[in-house]
Amino acid sequence: MISAIKTLFFDKELVSKIKTSDVDSNRLYAQLISGKITLQEYISATR
């Protein structure tokens, strides 16, 4: 489990694109659950 978490990365460009677009929190949550974005990206985008 820990090794799988270490392979995840945080994409700052993706977060900046999400923040500039009009994406609601429900869609972000769906992307998080489907594995398209990481938890760190979700948290950064919702702030």
PDB file of N, CA, C and O in Angstrom:
ATOM      1  N   MET A   1       0.819  -1.187   0.000  1.00  0.00           N
ATOM      2  CA  MET A   1       0.000   0.000   0.000  1.00  0.00           C
ATOM      3  C   MET A   1       0.864   1.254   0.000  1.00  0.00           C
ATOM      4  O   MET A   1       0.614   2.184  -0.766  1.00  0.00           O
ATOM      5  N   ILE A   2       1.868   1.279   0.847  1.00  0.00           N
ATOM      6  CA  ILE A   2       2.739   2.452   0.921  1.00  0.00           C
ATOM      7  C   ILE A   2       3.495   2.638  -0.394  1.00  0.00           C
ATOM      8  O   ILE A   2       3.668   3.769  -0.847  1.00  0.00           O
ATOM      9  N   SER A   3       3.941   1.562  -1.003  1.00  0.00           N
ATOM     10  CA  SER A   3       4.662   1.699  -2.266  1.00  0.00           C
ATOM     11  C   SER A   3       3.746   2.222  -3.361  1.00  0.00           C
ATOM     12  O   SER A   3       4.201   2.946  -4.247  1.00  0.00           O
ATOM     13  N   ALA A   4       2.461   1.870  -3.320  1.00  0.00           N
ATOM     14  CA  ALA A   4       1.516   2.389  -4.305  1.00  0.00           C
ATOM     15  C   ALA A   4       1.294   3.878  -4.100  1.00  0.00           C
ATOM     16  O   ALA A   4       1.161   4.625  -5.069  1.00  0.00           O
ATOM     17  N   ILE A   5       1.254   4.308  -2.866  1.00  0.00           N
ATOM     18  CA  ILE A   5       1.072   5.733  -2.573  1.00  0.00           C
ATOM     19  C   ILE A   5       2.290   6.535  -3.008  1.00  0.00           C
ATOM     20  O   ILE A   5       2.147   7.661  -3.484  1.00  0.00           O
ATOM     21  N   LYS A   6       3.468   5.982  -2.854  1.00  0.00           N
ATOM     22  CA  LYS A   6       4.682   6.691  -3.243  1.00  0.00           C
ATOM     23  C   LYS A   6       4.756   6.915  -4.742  1.00  0.00           C
ATOM     24  O   LYS A   6       5.402   7.862  -5.189  1.00  0.00           O
ATOM     25  N   THR A   7       4.106   6.059  -5.534  1.00  0.00           N
ATOM     26  CA  THR A   7       4.164   6.217  -6.984  1.00  0.00           C
ATOM     27  C   THR A   7       3.209   7.290  -7.486  1.00  0.00           C
ATOM     28  O   THR A   7       3.326   7.726  -8.632  1.00  0.00           O
ATOM     29  N   LEU A   8       2.267   7.725  -6.654  1.00  0.00           N
ATOM     30  CA  LEU A   8       1.364   8.791  -7.055  1.00  0.00           C
ATOM     31  C   LEU A   8       2.124  10.108  -7.092  1.00  0.00           C
ATOM     32  O   LEU A   8       3.037  10.328  -6.296  1.00  0.00           O
ATOM     33  N   PHE A   9       1.755  10.966  -7.999  1.00  0.00           N
ATOM     34  CA  PHE A   9       2.437  12.242  -8.103  1.00  0.00           C
ATOM     35  C   PHE A   9       1.424  13.370  -8.123  1.00  0.00           C
ATOM     36  O   PHE A   9       0.248  13.154  -8.415  1.00  0.00           O
ATOM     37  N   PHE A  10       1.875  14.554  -7.817  1.00  0.00           N
ATOM     38  CA  PHE A  10       1.049  15.743  -7.741  1.00  0.00           C
ATOM     39  C   PHE A  10       1.335  16.599  -8.962  1.00  0.00           C
ATOM     40  O   PHE A  10       2.463  17.057  -9.147  1.00  0.00           O
ATOM     41  N   ASP A  11       0.343  16.818  -9.784  1.00  0.00           N
ATOM     42  CA  ASP A  11       0.509  17.580 -11.022  1.00  0.00           C
ATOM     43  C   ASP A  11       0.008  19.004 -10.819  1.00  0.00           C
ATOM     44  O   ASP A  11      -1.199  19.246 -10.818  1.00  0.00           O
ATOM     45  N   LYS A  12       0.929  19.943 -10.646  1.00  0.00           N
ATOM     46  CA  LYS A  12       0.560  21.333 -10.385  1.00  0.00           C
ATOM     47  C   LYS A  12      -0.120  21.977 -11.588  1.00  0.00           C
ATOM     48  O   LYS A  12      -0.990  22.830 -11.414  1.00  0.00           O
ATOM     49  N   GLU A  13       0.254  21.592 -12.787  1.00  0.00           N
ATOM     50  CA  GLU A  13      -0.378  22.138 -13.985  1.00  0.00           C
ATOM     51  C   GLU A  13      -1.836  21.722 -14.062  1.00  0.00           C
ATOM     52  O   GLU A  13      -2.693  22.526 -14.427  1.00  0.00           O
ATOM     53  N   LEU A  14      -2.122  20.483 -13.725  1.00  0.00           N
ATOM     54  CA  LEU A  14      -3.495  19.994 -13.733  1.00  0.00           C
ATOM     55  C   LEU A  14      -4.345  20.755 -12.723  1.00  0.00           C
ATOM     56  O   LEU A  14      -5.483  21.121 -13.017  1.00  0.00           O
ATOM     57  N   VAL A  15      -3.802  20.990 -11.546  1.00  0.00           N
ATOM     58  CA  VAL A  15      -4.535  21.722 -10.511  1.00  0.00           C
ATOM     59  C   VAL A  15      -4.820  23.151 -10.960  1.00  0.00           C
ATOM     60  O   VAL A  15      -5.913  23.666 -10.729  1.00  0.00           O
ATOM     61  N   SER A  16      -3.855  23.787 -11.592  1.00  0.00           N
ATOM     62  CA  SER A  16      -4.083  25.159 -12.056  1.00  0.00           C
ATOM     63  C   SER A  16      -5.153  25.197 -13.143  1.00  0.00           C
ATOM     64  O   SER A  16      -5.947  26.137 -13.191  1.00  0.00           O
ATOM     65  N   LYS A  17      -5.187  24.188 -14.015  1.00  0.00           N
ATOM     66  CA  LYS A  17      -6.228  24.125 -15.044  1.00  0.00           C
ATOM     67  C   LYS A  17      -7.596  23.885 -14.422  1.00  0.00           C
ATOM     68  O   LYS A  17      -8.590  24.463 -14.861  1.00  0.00           O
ATOM     69  N   ILE A  18      -7.649  23.039 -13.407  1.00  0.00           N
ATOM     70  CA  ILE A  18      -8.920  22.770 -12.731  1.00  0.00           C
ATOM     71  C   ILE A  18      -9.429  24.028 -12.044  1.00  0.00           C
ATOM     72  O   ILE A  18     -10.624  24.319 -12.087  1.00  0.00           O
ATOM     73  N   LYS A  19      -8.532  24.776 -11.412  1.00  0.00           N
ATOM     74  CA  LYS A  19      -8.943  25.992 -10.705  1.00  0.00           C
ATOM     75  C   LYS A  19      -9.466  27.056 -11.664  1.00  0.00           C
ATOM     76  O   LYS A  19     -10.392  27.790 -11.318  1.00  0.00           O
ATOM     77  N   THR A  20      -8.895  27.153 -12.851  1.00  0.00           N
ATOM     78  CA  THR A  20      -9.337  28.173 -13.800  1.00  0.00           C
ATOM     79  C   THR A  20     -10.624  27.778 -14.510  1.00  0.00           C
ATOM     80  O   THR A  20     -11.353  28.649 -14.983  1.00  0.00           O
ATOM     81  N   SER A  21     -10.916  26.492 -14.594  1.00  0.00           N
ATOM     82  CA  SER A  21     -12.162  26.062 -15.226  1.00  0.00           C
ATOM     83  C   SER A  21     -13.284  26.044 -14.190  1.00  0.00           C
ATOM     84  O   SER A  21     -13.037  26.120 -12.987  1.00  0.00           O
ATOM     85  N   ASP A  22     -14.492  25.946 -14.668  1.00  0.00           N
ATOM     86  CA  ASP A  22     -15.655  25.935 -13.780  1.00  0.00           C
ATOM     87  C   ASP A  22     -16.076  24.494 -13.494  1.00  0.00           C
ATOM     88  O   ASP A  22     -17.091  24.022 -14.006  1.00  0.00           O
ATOM     89  N   VAL A  23     -15.300  23.811 -12.685  1.00  0.00           N
ATOM     90  CA  VAL A  23     -15.595  22.431 -12.324  1.00  0.00           C
ATOM     91  C   VAL A  23     -16.155  22.421 -10.910  1.00  0.00           C
ATOM     92  O   VAL A  23     -15.557  22.979  -9.990  1.00  0.00           O
ATOM     93  N   ASP A  24     -17.309  21.782 -10.746  1.00  0.00           N
ATOM     94  CA  ASP A  24     -17.901  21.742  -9.415  1.00  0.00           C
ATOM     95  C   ASP A  24     -17.277  20.611  -8.586  1.00  0.00           C
ATOM     96  O   ASP A  24     -16.583  19.745  -9.119  1.00  0.00           O
ATOM     97  N   SER A  25     -17.533  20.637  -7.301  1.00  0.00           N
ATOM     98  CA  SER A  25     -16.914  19.673  -6.390  1.00  0.00           C
ATOM     99  C   SER A  25     -17.402  18.254  -6.640  1.00  0.00           C
ATOM    100  O   SER A  25     -16.671  17.299  -6.375  1.00  0.00           O
ATOM    101  N   ASN A  26     -18.614  18.096  -7.144  1.00  0.00           N
ATOM    102  CA  ASN A  26     -19.121  16.743  -7.428  1.00  0.00           C
ATOM    103  C   ASN A  26     -18.343  16.087  -8.558  1.00  0.00           C
ATOM    104  O   ASN A  26     -18.040  14.895  -8.495  1.00  0.00           O
ATOM    105  N   ARG A  27     -18.024  16.846  -9.576  1.00  0.00           N
ATOM    106  CA  ARG A  27     -17.247  16.295 -10.697  1.00  0.00           C
ATOM    107  C   ARG A  27     -15.816  15.975 -10.257  1.00  0.00           C
ATOM    108  O   ARG A  27     -15.249  14.960 -10.660  1.00  0.00           O
ATOM    109  N   LEU A  28     -15.236  16.853  -9.423  1.00  0.00           N
ATOM    110  CA  LEU A  28     -13.897  16.581  -8.895  1.00  0.00           C
ATOM    111  C   LEU A  28     -13.894  15.308  -8.065  1.00  0.00           C
ATOM    112  O   LEU A  28     -12.966  14.503  -8.153  1.00  0.00           O
ATOM    113  N   TYR A  29     -14.938  15.127  -7.254  1.00  0.00           N
ATOM    114  CA  TYR A  29     -15.040  13.925  -6.427  1.00  0.00           C
ATOM    115  C   TYR A  29     -15.146  12.678  -7.304  1.00  0.00           C
ATOM    116  O   TYR A  29     -14.538  11.652  -6.999  1.00  0.00           O
ATOM    117  N   ALA A  30     -15.905  12.761  -8.373  1.00  0.00           N
ATOM    118  CA  ALA A  30     -16.038  11.626  -9.291  1.00  0.00           C
ATOM    119  C   ALA A  30     -14.696  11.290  -9.934  1.00  0.00           C
ATOM    120  O   ALA A  30     -14.368  10.117 -10.110  1.00  0.00           O
ATOM    121  N   GLN A  31     -13.922  12.309 -10.282  1.00  0.00           N
ATOM    122  CA  GLN A  31     -12.600  12.070 -10.867  1.00  0.00           C
ATOM    123  C   GLN A  31     -11.655  11.460  -9.833  1.00  0.00           C
ATOM    124  O   GLN A  31     -10.820  10.620 -10.167  1.00  0.00           O
ATOM    125  N   LEU A  32     -11.791  11.885  -8.583  1.00  0.00           N
ATOM    126  CA  LEU A  32     -10.972  11.324  -7.515  1.00  0.00           C
ATOM    127  C   LEU A  32     -11.283   9.849  -7.325  1.00  0.00           C
ATOM    128  O   LEU A  32     -10.368   9.031  -7.238  1.00  0.00           O
ATOM    129  N   ILE A  33     -12.550   9.501  -7.261  1.00  0.00           N
ATOM    130  CA  ILE A  33     -12.964   8.115  -7.049  1.00  0.00           C
ATOM    131  C   ILE A  33     -12.567   7.228  -8.223  1.00  0.00           C
ATOM    132  O   ILE A  33     -12.198   6.069  -8.028  1.00  0.00           O
ATOM    133  N   SER A  34     -12.639   7.759  -9.434  1.00  0.00           N
ATOM    134  CA  SER A  34     -12.285   6.955 -10.604  1.00  0.00           C
ATOM    135  C   SER A  34     -10.774   6.847 -10.804  1.00  0.00           C
ATOM    136  O   SER A  34     -10.317   6.078 -11.649  1.00  0.00           O
ATOM    137  N   GLY A  35      -9.998   7.610 -10.035  1.00  0.00           N
ATOM    138  CA  GLY A  35      -8.546   7.512 -10.123  1.00  0.00           C
ATOM    139  C   GLY A  35      -7.909   8.444 -11.130  1.00  0.00           C
ATOM    140  O   GLY A  35      -6.720   8.317 -11.421  1.00  0.00           O
ATOM    141  N   LYS A  36      -8.673   9.373 -11.666  1.00  0.00           N
ATOM    142  CA  LYS A  36      -8.123  10.300 -12.654  1.00  0.00           C
ATOM    143  C   LYS A  36      -7.284  11.393 -12.026  1.00  0.00           C
ATOM    144  O   LYS A  36      -6.371  11.920 -12.662  1.00  0.00           O
ATOM    145  N   ILE A  37      -7.587  11.744 -10.764  1.00  0.00           N
ATOM    146  CA  ILE A  37      -6.773  12.703 -10.023  1.00  0.00           C
ATOM    147  C   ILE A  37      -6.438  12.112  -8.661  1.00  0.00           C
ATOM    148  O   ILE A  37      -7.141  11.230  -8.167  1.00  0.00           O
ATOM    149  N   THR A  38      -5.370  12.598  -8.063  1.00  0.00           N
ATOM    150  CA  THR A  38      -4.964  12.102  -6.749  1.00  0.00           C
ATOM    151  C   THR A  38      -5.665  12.894  -5.648  1.00  0.00           C
ATOM    152  O   THR A  38      -6.281  13.926  -5.910  1.00  0.00           O
ATOM    153  N   LEU A  39      -5.565  12.407  -4.434  1.00  0.00           N
ATOM    154  CA  LEU A  39      -6.177  13.087  -3.296  1.00  0.00           C
ATOM    155  C   LEU A  39      -5.552  14.461  -3.095  1.00  0.00           C
ATOM    156  O   LEU A  39      -6.257  15.420  -2.781  1.00  0.00           O
ATOM    157  N   GLN A  40      -4.254  14.567  -3.271  1.00  0.00           N
ATOM    158  CA  GLN A  40      -3.586  15.863  -3.125  1.00  0.00           C
ATOM    159  C   GLN A  40      -4.094  16.864  -4.154  1.00  0.00           C
ATOM    160  O   GLN A  40      -4.295  18.036  -3.836  1.00  0.00           O
ATOM    161  N   GLU A  41      -4.302  16.407  -5.387  1.00  0.00           N
ATOM    162  CA  GLU A  41      -4.817  17.293  -6.425  1.00  0.00           C
ATOM    163  C   GLU A  41      -6.249  17.709  -6.104  1.00  0.00           C
ATOM    164  O   GLU A  41      -6.625  18.860  -6.321  1.00  0.00           O
ATOM    165  N   TYR A  42      -7.043  16.780  -5.591  1.00  0.00           N
ATOM    166  CA  TYR A  42      -8.432  17.090  -5.218  1.00  0.00           C
ATOM    167  C   TYR A  42      -8.476  18.147  -4.124  1.00  0.00           C
ATOM    168  O   TYR A  42      -9.241  19.107  -4.211  1.00  0.00           O
ATOM    169  N   ILE A  43      -7.660  17.968  -3.103  1.00  0.00           N
ATOM    170  CA  ILE A  43      -7.640  18.910  -1.989  1.00  0.00           C
ATOM    171  C   ILE A  43      -7.170  20.284  -2.450  1.00  0.00           C
ATOM    172  O   ILE A  43      -7.746  21.301  -2.063  1.00  0.00           O
ATOM    173  N   SER A  44      -6.135  20.318  -3.269  1.00  0.00           N
ATOM    174  CA  SER A  44      -5.617  21.601  -3.772  1.00  0.00           C
ATOM    175  C   SER A  44      -6.612  22.307  -4.679  1.00  0.00           C
ATOM    176  O   SER A  44      -6.697  23.535  -4.668  1.00  0.00           O
ATOM    177  N   ALA A  45      -7.352  21.556  -5.451  1.00  0.00           N
ATOM    178  CA  ALA A  45      -8.305  22.154  -6.386  1.00  0.00           C
ATOM    179  C   ALA A  45      -9.543  22.676  -5.675  1.00  0.00           C
ATOM    180  O   ALA A  45     -10.166  23.627  -6.148  1.00  0.00           O
ATOM    181  N   THR A  46      -9.913  22.078  -4.553  1.00  0.00           N
ATOM    182  CA  THR A  46     -11.116  22.510  -3.853  1.00  0.00           C
ATOM    183  C   THR A  46     -10.853  23.671  -2.918  1.00  0.00           C
ATOM    184  O   THR A  46     -11.809  24.239  -2.389  1.00  0.00           O
ATOM    185  N   ARG A  47      -9.638  24.044  -2.692  1.00  0.00           N
ATOM    186  CA  ARG A  47      -9.325  25.176  -1.812  1.00  0.00           C
ATOM    187  C   ARG A  47      -9.527  26.483  -2.496  1.00  0.00           C
ATOM    188  O   ARG A  47      -9.308  27.534  -1.895  1.00  0.00           O
TER     189      ARG A  47
END
